[in-house]
Amino acid sequence: MRAPTGDQFQLSSGAVSATVTQVGAGLRALRVGGVDIVETFPDNATPPSGCGIVLVPWPNRVKNGAWSHNGTIRQLALTEPARGNAIHGLLRYRPYELVELDESSVTQAASIFPELGYPFELWTTVKHSLDADGLTVTHTIENVGDEAAPVAIGSHPYPKIGDVPTGELTVTVAARTHFDVDDRLNVVGETPVDGTRFDLRAGRRVGELELDDGFADVELDGGRASHVLSAPDGRRVIVWGDDAFGYVQVYTSRTFATETSSDVAIAVEPMTAPANALNSGRGVRWIEPGESWTVAWGIRHEGFTA
């Protein structure tokens, strides 16, 4: 029986291996020397809690699924019906087509056609590429329509260090401000993290956290944003993004299908724009007809042995 996430692409580069899915161009597994460094799920399952999916042409939520464009209110499908929002873009359940495959990389492509609430036509590719240090994911979006299109990109990995309970790991998030939200998780303000429970810059034990929160003013080092999950023995998994990824969402789940039901999973989601960006305009890239935009993020490992 075919997997509900379509074709499964097995990649390897030395001690690093990965499984990438056709549906959603998702990351279903990433391992170093046999140790999982992202949460995975069975090949006969759909991605739990957005595990590994690509978020295009917007990440996170659009309040009420509505936004204004050239004086017209555009109404997106409410894909988060319990909260009355549109969430995570238009491609998370759609199959991509294979463009190129070799031992260590796969490139897939998908079209976004004009539809309810998003009247634009885009061509997007996603390349997952492995090397000895980990994974690089490169996104390119081309506007193949006849008017400028608003675009933002995100991804939804759940980093882990597979032989250590995630609750015992420490997470460090390089962000100076936090988005305040209402009971539907829609943004109502932004405040500095200094002196609050949202200050994760010095590291916090994952098991102590309850989060579904967005962060901004992400600190860059050498043109990259880096958010770190570390084990007591010094091993580290780093979720990084290039300078376009100025935002990050951090989400903890105690109902995710983790190996230990009492443990916690943590998503660290690099984003080029925050929640409700189609309304605020913050972080949105307007791509002109015939123009393309390329960004990259990835996951590195440190301290692991093959």
FENPE-V724501 format. One record per residue. N is the residue number from 1. RES is the residue in three letters. SS is DSSP state (A for helix, B for strand, O for the rest). Layout:
BEGIN
n res ss
N RES SS
N RES SS
END
This chain:
BEGIN
n res ss
1 MET O
2 ARG O
3 ALA O
4 PRO O
5 THR O
6 GLY O
7 ASP O
8 GLN B
9 PHE B
10 GLN B
11 LEU B
12 SER B
13 SER B
14 GLY O
15 ALA O
16 VAL B
17 SER B
18 ALA B
19 THR B
20 VAL B
21 THR B
22 GLN O
23 VAL B
24 GLY O
25 ALA O
26 GLY O
27 LEU B
28 ARG B
29 ALA B
30 LEU B
31 ARG B
32 VAL B
33 GLY O
34 GLY O
35 VAL B
36 ASP B
37 ILE O
38 VAL B
39 GLU O
40 THR O
41 PHE O
42 PRO O
43 ASP O
44 ASN O
45 ALA O
46 THR O
47 PRO O
48 PRO A
49 SER A
50 GLY A
51 CYS O
52 GLY O
53 ILE O
54 VAL B
55 LEU B
56 VAL B
57 PRO B
58 TRP O
59 PRO O
60 ASN O
61 ARG B
62 VAL B
63 LYS A
64 ASN A
65 GLY A
66 ALA B
67 TRP B
68 SER B
69 HIS B
70 ASN O
71 GLY O
72 THR B
73 ILE B
74 ARG B
75 GLN B
76 LEU O
77 ALA O
78 LEU O
79 THR O
80 GLU B
81 PRO O
82 ALA O
83 ARG O
84 GLY O
85 ASN B
86 ALA B
87 ILE B
88 HIS O
89 GLY B
90 LEU O
91 LEU O
92 ARG O
93 TYR O
94 ARG O
95 PRO B
96 TYR O
97 GLU B
98 LEU B
99 VAL B
100 GLU B
101 LEU B
102 ASP O
103 GLU O
104 SER O
105 SER B
106 VAL B
107 THR B
108 GLN B
109 ALA B
110 ALA B
111 SER B
112 ILE B
113 PHE O
114 PRO O
115 GLU B
116 LEU O
117 GLY O
118 TYR B
119 PRO O
120 PHE O
121 GLU O
122 LEU B
123 TRP B
124 THR B
125 THR B
126 VAL B
127 LYS B
128 HIS B
129 SER B
130 LEU B
131 ASP B
132 ALA O
133 ASP O
134 GLY B
135 LEU B
136 THR B
137 VAL B
138 THR B
139 HIS B
140 THR B
141 ILE B
142 GLU B
143 ASN B
144 VAL O
145 GLY O
146 ASP O
147 GLU O
148 ALA O
149 ALA B
150 PRO B
151 VAL B
152 ALA B
153 ILE B
154 GLY B
155 SER B
156 HIS O
157 PRO O
158 TYR O
159 PRO B
160 LYS O
161 ILE O
162 GLY O
163 ASP O
164 VAL O
165 PRO O
166 THR A
167 GLY A
168 GLU A
169 LEU O
170 THR B
171 VAL B
172 THR B
173 VAL O
174 ALA O
175 ALA B
176 ARG B
177 THR B
178 HIS B
179 PHE B
180 ASP B
181 VAL B
182 ASP O
183 ASP O
184 ARG O
185 LEU O
186 ASN O
187 VAL B
188 VAL B
189 GLY B
190 GLU B
191 THR B
192 PRO B
193 VAL O
194 ASP O
195 GLY O
196 THR O
197 ARG O
198 PHE O
199 ASP O
200 LEU O
201 ARG O
202 ALA O
203 GLY O
204 ARG B
205 ARG B
206 VAL A
207 GLY A
208 GLU A
209 LEU O
210 GLU O
211 LEU O
212 ASP B
213 ASP B
214 GLY B
215 PHE B
216 ALA B
217 ASP B
218 VAL B
219 GLU O
220 LEU O
221 ASP B
222 GLY O
223 GLY O
224 ARG B
225 ALA B
226 SER B
227 HIS B
228 VAL B
229 LEU B
230 SER B
231 ALA O
232 PRO O
233 ASP O
234 GLY O
235 ARG O
236 ARG B
237 VAL B
238 ILE B
239 VAL B
240 TRP B
241 GLY B
242 ASP O
243 ASP O
244 ALA O
245 PHE O
246 GLY O
247 TYR B
248 VAL B
249 GLN B
250 VAL B
251 TYR B
252 THR B
253 SER B
254 ARG O
255 THR O
256 PHE O
257 ALA O
258 THR O
259 GLU O
260 THR O
261 SER O
262 SER O
263 ASP O
264 VAL O
265 ALA B
266 ILE B
267 ALA B
268 VAL B
269 GLU B
270 PRO B
271 MET B
272 THR O
273 ALA O
274 PRO O
275 ALA O
276 ASN O
277 ALA A
278 LEU A
279 ASN A
280 SER A
281 GLY O
282 ARG O
283 GLY O
284 VAL O
285 ARG B
286 TRP B
287 ILE B
288 GLU O
289 PRO O
290 GLY O
291 GLU O
292 SER B
293 TRP B
294 THR B
295 VAL B
296 ALA B
297 TRP B
298 GLY B
299 ILE B
300 ARG B
301 HIS B
302 GLU B
303 GLY O
304 PHE O
305 THR O
306 ALA O
END
